[in-house]
Amino acid sequence: MTVNAVRLNHAVLFVADLERSLTFYQQAFDMHVVAREPRANAAFLRLPRSGNHHDLGLFGVGAQPPRPRGSLGLYHLAWQVDTIEELEQARHTLAELDAYTGESSHGATKSIYAHDPDGNEFEVMWMLPKAQWGDYENAAPVDRLDLATEVRTWGGVRTAAELVPVDAS
């Protein structure tokens, strides 16, 4: 028997400076602090449209040398947006915060990449409607993203609420 999960509920990161990281995630994602645990130097944040108790936990552990890129451990987190226009806005926001590092098309998903003040990488992505995945259903290419064309093609299409239905049989 396997675990019957439906999606990742939240992530928790160790950070050097808790207040610096709180400021970053609030500016980048408009997250709000929902709880603090001073004994653990921790804070828990929620996205504005989230139904989760918290989407991100941050534990301040003090300055440490950065983990080398490509070493074992978490590579990145991916935050999903509802519309391609929100992905375009994410690119602008992350560039203004000097956090933007790149972008790509993975066929069924369109992605912007960035890093937080501790170098933790993350992705902001928009997913095509499942009915449009076609050849990308079982593929994940890494191609150049032409965001302007994607906005013209998919503008106004909302996809964040798509879940695979539970088989009632």
BAMARPA-935334 format. One record per atom (N, C-alpha, C): x, y, z; residue in three letters. Coordinates in steps of 0.2 Angstrom, whole numbers, plus 5000, padded with zeros to 4 digits. Atoms other than C-alpha are relative to their C-alpha. Layout:
N
XYZALA/...
END
This chain:
169
500449945000MET/500050005000MET/500450065000MET/499649935000THR/500650184996THR/499750055004THR/500249944997VAL/500450355004VAL/499550034995VAL/500549975004ASN/498850434997ASN/500050075000ASN/499949925000ALA/499550614996ALA/499750034993ALA/500349965006VAL/498650744984VAL/500550054998VAL/499549955002ARG/500050874984ARG/500450025006ARG/499649984995LEU/501450944994LEU/499750065004LEU/500449954996ASN/500651045008ASN/500550065002ASN/499649954998HIS/502151145015HIS/500849984999HIS/499350015000ALA/504051165015ALA/500350035006ALA/499749974994VAL/505251205029VAL/500750014998VAL/499349995001LEU/506951285027LEU/500450025006LEU/499549974995PHE/508451315038PHE/500350074997PHE/499849935003VAL/508951505035VAL/500550035005VAL/499549974996ALA/510451605042ALA/499750055005ALA/500349954997ASP/509451755047ASP/499250004999ASP/500850015000LEU/507551725051LEU/499750074998LEU/500349935001GLU/507051915050GLU/500150024992GLU/499849995007ARG/507951935033ARG/499649964995ARG/500450045004SER/507151785026SER/499250015000SER/500749985000LEU/505451835032LEU/499850064996LEU/500149945004THR/505652005024THR/500049984992THR/499950025007PHE/506151915007PHE/499349974998PHE/500650045002TYR/504651795007TYR/499450045000TYR/500549955000GLN/503451935012GLN/500050044994GLN/500049965006GLN/504052044998GLN/499949964993GLN/500150045006ALA/504151904985ALA/499349974999ALA/500650045001PHE/502551814988PHE/499450035004PHE/500549974995ASP/501551925000ASP/499849955005ASP/500150054994MET/501651785013MET/499950045006MET/500149974993HIS/500951825030HIS/500249955005HIS/499850044995VAL/501651765046VAL/499449985004VAL/500650034997VAL/500351645054VAL/500249985007VAL/499850024993ALA/501351585069ALA/500850015001ALA/499350004999ARG/503051605077ARG/500149955006ARG/499850044994GLU/503951485089GLU/500750035002GLU/499349974998PRO/505351585098PRO/500549955003PRO/499550054997ARG/506051435107ARG/500449974994ARG/499650035005ALA/506551365090ALA/500250054995ALA/499849955005ASN/506851535081ASN/499749994994ASN/500350025006ALA/505551485069ALA/499450054998ALA/500649975002ALA/504151565059ALA/499649964995ALA/500450045005PHE/502751495048PHE/499650054996PHE/500349965005LEU/502051585033LEU/499549974996LEU/500650025004ARG/500451575023ARG/500050044994ARG/500249965006LEU/500151625005LEU/499350035000LEU/500749974999PRO/498651745003PRO/499449964998PRO/500650045002ARG/497551624993ARG/500149925002ARG/499950074998SER/498151465002SER/499449985005SER/500550034996GLY/496951345011GLY/500449965006GLY/499650044995ASN/498451275021ASN/500150045007ASN/499849964994HIS/498851325039HIS/500650044999HIS/499449975002HIS/500551365033HIS/500349974994HIS/499750025006ASP/501451355016ASP/500849995001ASP/499350004999LEU/503251385022LEU/500250015007LEU/499749994994GLY/504151365038GLY/500750025000GLY/499349985000LEU/505851455042LEU/500249995007LEU/499650014993PHE/507051405056PHE/500650034999PHE/499349975000GLY/508451525059GLY/500549965004GLY/499550044996VAL/510051435063VAL/500750035000VAL/499449975000GLY/511351565060GLY/500449994994GLY/499650005006ALA/512651595047ALA/500449934999ALA/499750075001GLN/513351435039GLN/500350014993GLN/499850005007PRO/514351405023PRO/499549984995PRO/500550025004PRO/513251385008PRO/500249934998PRO/499950075003ARG/512951205002ARG/500250014993ARG/499949995007PRO/513751184985PRO/499549974996PRO/500550025005ARG/512651174970ARG/500149934998ARG/499950075002GLY/512350994965GLY/500249955005GLY/499850044994SER/512750924982SER/499349965002SER/500650034998LEU/511450804990LEU/499650045004LEU/500549964996GLY/509850874997GLY/499650034995GLY/500649965004LEU/508450984991LEU/500350044994LEU/499849965005TYR/508751064974TYR/499650065000TYR/500449944999HIS/507251184974HIS/499349985001HIS/500750004999LEU/505451214978LEU/499750034994LEU/500349975006ALA/504151254965ALA/499350035003ALA/500649974998TRP/502751374969TRP/499550014994TRP/500450005006GLN/501251364957GLN/499650065000GLN/500449955001VAL/500351514950VAL/499449984996VAL/500650025003ASP/498551514943ASP/500050024993ASP/500049975007THR/498851614927THR/500750014997THR/499349985003ILE/500251644915ILE/500150075001ILE/499849934999GLU/500051834918GLU/500350005007GLU/499750004993GLU/500451794937GLU/500749984999GLU/499350025000LEU/502051704931LEU/500450064997LEU/499749955003GLU/502451854920GLU/500250065006GLU/499949964994GLN/502251964936GLN/500549985005GLN/499550034996ALA/503251844946ALA/500750024998ALA/499349985003ARG/504751874934ARG/500250075002ARG/499849934998HIS/504652064937HIS/500150015007HIS/499950004993THR/504452044956THR/500749975002THR/499350044998LEU/505951924957LEU/500650044998LEU/499449965003ALA/507052034946ALA/500150065004ALA/499949954996GLU/506652184957GLU/500349995007GLU/499750034994LEU/507152084972LEU/500749984999LEU/499450035002ASP/508752034963ASP/500149935002ASP/500050074999ALA/508251854965ALA/499949964994ALA/500150045006TYR/507851804947TYR/500649974998TYR/499450045003THR/509051674940THR/499949984993THR/500150035007GLY/508251614924GLY/499349984999GLY/500650035001GLU/506751534916GLU/500049954994GLU/500050055005SER/506251384905SER/499349984999SER/500650035001SER/504851294897SER/500149925001SER/500050074999HIS/504551114902HIS/499549974997HIS/500650035004GLY/503151084890GLY/499450015003GLY/500649994996ALA/501751064902ALA/500050055005ALA/499949944995THR/502451194914THR/500550054997THR/499649945002LYS/503151364911LYS/500350035007LYS/499749994994SER/504451414924SER/500550065001SER/499649944998ILE/505351564932ILE/500549975006ILE/499650024994TYR/506851524944TYR/500350065003TYR/499749954996ALA/507551624958ALA/500349975006ALA/499750024993HIS/508451614975HIS/499950045005HIS/500149964994ASP/508151674992ASP/500750035003ASP/499449974997PRO/509451775003PRO/500549955002PRO/499550054998ASP/510251605008ASP/500249964994ASP/499850035005GLY/510451544991GLY/499549944998GLY/500550065001ASN/508951414992ASN/499650024993ASN/500349985007GLU/508351404974GLU/499249985001GLU/500750015001PHE/506551404970PHE/499750014993PHE/500449995006GLU/505351394955GLU/499350035001GLU/500749975000VAL/503751494951VAL/499849974993VAL/500250035006MET/502851394938MET/499250004999MET/500750005002TRP/501151394928TRP/500049944996TRP/500150065003MET/500451234922MET/499550004994MET/500550005005LEU/499551214905LEU/499449965003LEU/500650044998PRO/497751144907PRO/500249934998PRO/499850075001LYS/497950954908LYS/499849984994LYS/500350035007ALA/496850924892ALA/500550034995ALA/499649975005GLN/498251024883GLN/500749975001GLN/499350034999TRP/499750924889TRP/500349964994TRP/499850035006GLY/499750814874GLY/500749965001GLY/499350045000ASP/501550744870ASP/500450025007ASP/499649984994TYR/502150834886TYR/499849965006TYR/500250044994GLU/501150714898GLU/500549965003GLU/499450054998ASN/502650594899ASN/500750034998ASN/499349975002ALA/504050724895ALA/500150065004ALA/499849944996ALA/504950864904ALA/500650034997ALA/499449975004PRO/506050954891PRO/500250065004PRO/499849934998VAL/507051104896VAL/500250044994VAL/500049955006ASP/506751234882ASP/500050075002ASP/500149934998ARG/506851414881ARG/499350025000ARG/500749984999LEU/505351504887LEU/499950074997LEU/500249945003ASP/504551634876ASP/499450025004ASP/500649984995LEU/503451714890LEU/499550044996LEU/500449965003ALA/502751844879ALA/499549964995ALA/500450045004THR/502051714867THR/499549965004THR/500450044995GLU/501451604881GLU/499450055003GLU/500549964997VAL/500451754888VAL/499550014995VAL/500549995006ARG/499651794871ARG/499649934999ARG/500450075001THR/499151604870THR/499649985005THR/500350034994TRP/498651564887TRP/499750065005TRP/500249954996GLY/498151734894GLY/499249995003GLY/500750014997GLY/496651724907GLY/499849935001GLY/500150074998VAL/496751534908VAL/500249985007VAL/499850024993ARG/496751474926ARG/500049925001ARG/499950075000THR/497451304930THR/500249975007THR/499850034993ALA/497951294949ALA/499549965003ALA/500550044997ALA/496351214954ALA/499949934998ALA/500050075003GLU/496551064943GLU/500349955004GLU/499850064997LEU/496650904953LEU/499849944997LEU/500250065003VAL/496650724948VAL/499449985005VAL/500550024996PRO/494950664954PRO/500149935003PRO/499950064997VAL/494850524966VAL/499549954997VAL/500450065004ASP/494250354958ASP/499549985005ASP/500650024995ALA/492550314967ALA/499949935000ALA/500150075000SER/492650134962SER/500349965006SER/
END
